[in-house]
Amino acid sequence: MAKKGGKIYLGFDLGASSGRAVVGTIDRDGLVIEEIHRFTNEHIRLGGSIFWDFMALWKNFRESLRLCGRNGYNKLDGIGIDTWGVDFGLVCSDGKLVGRPLCYRDECTEGADKIIEEKIGKEKLYNITGIPLTRIASLPQLVAMKCSDSSIRFKIAKSFLLMPDLFRYFLCDNISVEKTIAGTTQLLNISTGKWSNTILKTFRIPGRIMPDIVDPGTITGKLKADLAQQYGLNEASVIAVVEHDTPSAFAAAPYADEDTVVISCGTWSVVGQSFAEPVLTDAAFESGFVNEPGFQSVLLVRNLMGLYLFENLKRELATLGQKISYSQMVSQAREVKPFENFLYANSPMFFAAKEPVGVVKEYLKKTGQKGAKTESVIRLLLEGLAFSYKSAIENLKGITGRDYKRICLVGGGVRNGLLCQMTADATGLEVIAGPGEATVTGNFAVQAFATGQLRDVEQIREMVRGSFSLKKYKPKQMELWNAMYDKYKRIEQKSVKL
């Protein structure tokens, strides 16, 4: 149970497959957290589209408030929400939600990138937003909506709200968009921190629906009185934290200096560093690096496949009657001969692979490799991630001119010791792993900043270092991994053409 004393915060942490409500207490001894509610976050397929089940999520938000009050956390110092990026809801002037929010994996965005390129061009888009042309942003969804019968939504919508802002609105009635989550839309001018009029006008997106943008660490209102009374809570401050989960995890990295690359490893992997200003060089553009608003910084990062395939493989095995834990999957992978095949985890073939075994086997066939048993597929996925980290770090070196000494790996991937060691071996860099609870830790840290409990970024990192046990992994098989990297790169080149 979280400590009584200090300040108490409620954090909602939503990922693409699950969500949870966590209570965090911060005092002079550091942060202690207690998960009070965990729930699934499932897609709904309806009418040929993929939606998020917002009503089910909102029901779980209310249940979390109830459990918070029941467990004795009646006086909260803050409430904050972080989620994945990109996806959004539209709200009418009467406060009603205009339909269900679409999922970024929906097929509606196919071809939207070509329309965007024709209208504005890749380089200009990057110079404005800091984001390379991609299907995974809000802009492609909006372009697809404008080109369909769904365009009627623009006529009745008053406000465009990203997922965490949408929940925050229903908690406290405030309409605003937090800057880091705005950075995932491809509608934000990364240099000014404001909505880009050029992009809005080019794609005829009505500026009237775009709310004010607020900085992370802004108190945006109070918990609505009816919710507070119903669940026995005070009208706590509702805070716009670092609402995008990736920069929230980066905010909680215990080390983030010039010598350190940060990797946030969850469903997605994000590799990069923090800077004071955007890096919009030709090298950054050509290497596919993204500039994202962070907490009092700009993150220069490469978005890569994370544990999405690994997680889906576990689900697939369960449907086949093979109930297996993550630790058992890792144990099986340890026993498999290394480098039997090579996998480029960021191949488009894996973007929405619900049944990884079949997709991986098809991939191996298309790239001229031999078949693999299920346990070999597990190891193959992890090796592919480690190689992708090495490739991204080499690109980052080319952009920044820096010679890195270590990796700070945060997020759920820290619990996978095999992946951590593979990352050290592949990159030749020491890996400092932890905390695994990075995203929600960043959530709590920015709430504490908003209430004046923590004063700056360095004090946040100091708190993290004092609150969690960190594990170090030193490179052991650099020569072998370096020898295999050339083979991996050849497969990567084949994969890009698939």
Sequence and secondary structure as in RCSB ss.txt:
>XXXX:A:sequence
MAKKGGKIYLGFDLGASSGRAVVGTIDRDGLVIEEIHRFTNEHIRLGGSIFWDFMALWKNFRESLRLCGRNGYNK
LDGIGIDTWGVDFGLVCSDGKLVGRPLCYRDECTEGADKIIEEKIGKEKLYNITGIPLTRIASLPQLVAMKCSDS
SIRFKIAKSFLLMPDLFRYFLCDNISVEKTIAGTTQLLNISTGKWSNTILKTFRIPGRIMPDIVDPGTITGKLKA
DLAQQYGLNEASVIAVVEHDTPSAFAAAPYADEDTVVISCGTWSVVGQSFAEPVLTDAAFESGFVNEPGFQSVLL
VRNLMGLYLFENLKRELATLGQKISYSQMVSQAREVKPFENFLYANSPMFFAAKEPVGVVKEYLKKTGQKGAKTE
SVIRLLLEGLAFSYKSAIENLKGITGRDYKRICLVGGGVRNGLLCQMTADATGLEVIAGPGEATVTGNFAVQAFA
TGQLRDVEQIREMVRGSFSLKKYKPKQMELWNAMYDKYKRIEQKSVKL
>XXXX:A:secstr
   SSSEEEEEEEE SSEEEEEEEEEETTEEEEEEEEEEE  EEEETTEEEE HHHHHHHHHHHHHHHHHTT  S
 SEEEEEB SS EEEEETTS B S  B TT GGGTTHHHHHHHHH HHHHHHHHS  S SSSHHHHHHHHHTSGG
GHHHHHEEEEEEHHHHHHHHHH    EEHHHHTTTT EETTTTEE HHHHHHTT  GGG   EE TTEEEEE  H
HHHHHHT    EEEE   BHHHHHHHT S  STTEEEEEESSEEEEEEEESS    HHHHHTT EEEEETTEEEE
EEEEE SHHHHHHHHHHHHTT    HHHHHHHHHTS TTSS   TT GGGTT SSHHHHHHHHHHHTT     HH
HHHHHHHHHHHHHHHHHHHHHHHHH     EEEEESGGGG HHHHHHHHHHHTSEEEE  TTHHHHHHHHHHHHH
TTSS SHHHHHHHHHHHS  EEE  S HHHHHHHHHHHHHHHHHHHT 
